[in-house]
Amino acid sequence: MFAASQIILVTGASSGIGRAIALECNAQGATVLACGRDDLKLDEGRKAAHAPERWTSIRRDFFEHMEKIPQWLHEISQRHGRLWGMACAAGEGLMDSMQAYSLATARRHFDLNFHVPLLLAKGFCDRRVSVKGGALLFVSSASAVFPEKGHLIYGAAKAALTAAARSISQEVAPRGLRVHCLSPGIVDTPMQEKAEALMGPEYRQSQLQEYPFGFGRPEDVAHMAAFLLSDKAAWITGQNFVLAGGRY
Ligand SMILES: NC(=O)c1ccc[n+]([C@@H]2O[C@H](COP(=O)([O-])OP(=O)(O)OC[C@H]3O[C@@H](n4cnc5c(N)ncnc54)[C@H](OP(=O)(O)O)[C@@H]3O)[C@@H](O)[C@H]2O)c1
């Protein structure tokens, strides 16, 4: 699907969905720059990769020097070459309620789930950073489309991201860049494990009833992500794809 000259940066590549996207793009021939905070987990990813020689791990905590993210991407492109694609999967879940709402928590989650992907997009869409024909992919959430109880802030941040993705797609289309949004329902990852630990065992059972095909695996999202990042999706941009095992 990809040539080795097609460089794809994946955030959140140390775990769950981001890791699966990085592994799938690597298996499909791309050179992957895998970003995360945890060196050990990134290294496990490299060992699991189909072609470890086309996997470079990059440690970065996006809460540090957030405003320098566009510049950081420029430095990366100078070091590794201009990027064909970028998948923004780094994120954090949150179960909250109206009564528990706090400005500090909301700001933290909007920072990571909305402002960080936008700063990454700003950097990626710079002509010095990305190549014509390439693609940007945001991992949003089905919570943006059908937010359940407890997804007050998380769902709102992802809905903002989904709307922004469409707007960016219009802005960068003349440059030949595509922008995609994937909105998964529940996928079994460490993030989901944390939510279940917090909400108790009944939570999983009650949620499962909403999913005719059960919860997703990270690979279910990764296959679609790799397709959208590739030039097989050359005529697709500005769309939000909900992947939710039959839930609607
Ligand atoms: N799982 C689901 O049910 C589900 C459903 C819909 C959407 N999503 C979205 O899918 C994306 C991936 O989620 P996941 O389920 O795969 O979660 P996960 O397994 O917990 O992975 C989260 C990833 O984000 C990275 N990350 C978190 N905070 C970061 C920060 N401050 N700076 C840099 N990286 C940071 C983590 O890095 P470290 O591991 O190095 O800390 C990790 O690689 C998220 O955007 C999430 O909102 C998930």
The ligand as a Tripos MOL2 file, in Angstrom:
@<TRIPOS>MOLECULE
LIG
   48    52     1     0     0
SMALL
NO_CHARGES

@<TRIPOS>ATOM
      1 N1        -10.3930    2.9220   23.2170 N.am      1 LIG1
      2 C1        -11.5330    3.4470   22.8380 C.2       1 LIG1
      3 O1        -12.6240    2.8990   23.1360 O.2       1 LIG1
      4 C2        -11.5690    4.6880   21.9980 C.ar      1 LIG1
      5 C3        -12.7810    4.9980   21.3540 C.ar      1 LIG1
      6 C4        -12.8360    6.1430   20.5580 C.ar      1 LIG1
      7 C5        -11.7330    6.9410   20.4100 C.ar      1 LIG1
      8 N2        -10.5910    6.6210   21.0560 N.ar      1 LIG1
      9 C6         -9.4440    7.5280   20.8520 C.3       1 LIG1
     10 O2         -8.3780    6.7960   20.3070 O.3       1 LIG1
     11 C7         -7.1400    7.3930   20.6840 C.3       1 LIG1
     12 C8         -6.2210    6.3330   21.2700 C.3       1 LIG1
     13 O3         -6.8670    5.7910   22.4130 O.3       1 LIG1
     14 P1         -6.5130    4.3460   22.9830 P.3       1 LIG1
     15 O4         -7.7870    3.7380   23.3910 O.co2     1 LIG1
     16 O5         -5.6180    3.6430   22.0440 O.co2     1 LIG1
     17 O6         -5.7650    4.7810   24.3350 O.3       1 LIG1
     18 P2         -4.4050    4.2900   25.0390 P.3       1 LIG1
     19 O7         -4.1820    2.8630   24.7620 O.co2     1 LIG1
     20 O8         -4.5280    4.7680   26.4430 O.co2     1 LIG1
     21 O9         -3.2890    5.1650   24.2820 O.3       1 LIG1
     22 C9         -3.2180    6.5410   24.4450 C.3       1 LIG1
     23 C10        -1.9800    7.0300   23.7530 C.3       1 LIG1
     24 O10        -1.9060    8.4590   23.8850 O.3       1 LIG1
     25 C11        -0.6150    8.8040   24.3540 C.3       1 LIG1
     26 N3         -0.6750   10.0030   25.1680 N.ar      1 LIG1
     27 C12        -1.5130   10.2770   26.1850 C.ar      1 LIG1
     28 N4         -1.2200   11.4740   26.7240 N.ar      1 LIG1
     29 C13        -0.1660   11.9720   26.0210 C.ar      1 LIG1
     30 C14         0.6000   13.1470   26.0960 C.ar      1 LIG1
     31 N5          0.3780   14.0850   27.0280 N.pl3     1 LIG1
     32 N6          1.6230   13.3290   25.2160 N.ar      1 LIG1
     33 C15         1.8900   12.4010   24.2750 C.ar      1 LIG1
     34 N7          1.1920   11.2450   24.1520 N.ar      1 LIG1
     35 C16         0.1740   11.0300   25.0190 C.ar      1 LIG1
     36 C17        -0.1870    7.6190   25.1890 C.3       1 LIG1
     37 O11         1.2370    7.6400   25.3400 O.3       1 LIG1
     38 P3          2.0000    6.7530   26.5120 P.3       1 LIG1
     39 O12         1.4670    5.3600   26.4300 O.co2     1 LIG1
     40 O13         3.4120    6.8060   26.0830 O.co2     1 LIG1
     41 O14         1.6960    7.4090   27.7930 O.co2     1 LIG1
     42 C18        -0.6950    6.4710   24.3420 C.3       1 LIG1
     43 O15         0.2030    6.1920   23.2990 O.3       1 LIG1
     44 C19        -7.4810    8.5220   21.6740 C.3       1 LIG1
     45 O16        -7.4730    9.7510   20.9940 O.3       1 LIG1
     46 C20        -8.8890    8.1680   22.1140 C.3       1 LIG1
     47 O17        -9.6090    9.3050   22.5070 O.3       1 LIG1
     48 C21       -10.4630    5.5250   21.8470 C.ar      1 LIG1
@<TRIPOS>BOND
     1     1     2 1
     2     2     3 2
     3     2     4 1
     4     4     5 ar
     5     4    48 ar
     6     5     6 ar
     7     6     7 ar
     8     7     8 ar
     9     8     9 1
    10     8    48 ar
    11     9    10 1
    12     9    46 1
    13    10    11 1
    14    11    12 1
    15    11    44 1
    16    12    13 1
    17    13    14 1
    18    14    15 2
    19    14    16 1
    20    14    17 1
    21    17    18 1
    22    18    19 2
    23    18    20 1
    24    18    21 1
    25    21    22 1
    26    22    23 1
    27    23    24 1
    28    23    42 1
    29    24    25 1
    30    25    26 1
    31    25    36 1
    32    26    27 ar
    33    26    35 ar
    34    27    28 ar
    35    28    29 ar
    36    29    30 ar
    37    29    35 ar
    38    30    31 1
    39    30    32 ar
    40    32    33 ar
    41    33    34 ar
    42    34    35 ar
    43    36    37 1
    44    36    42 1
    45    37    38 1
    46    38    39 2
    47    38    40 1
    48    38    41 1
    49    42    43 1
    50    44    45 1
    51    44    46 1
    52    46    47 1
@<TRIPOS>SUBSTRUCTURE
     1 LIG1         1 GROUP 0 **** ****
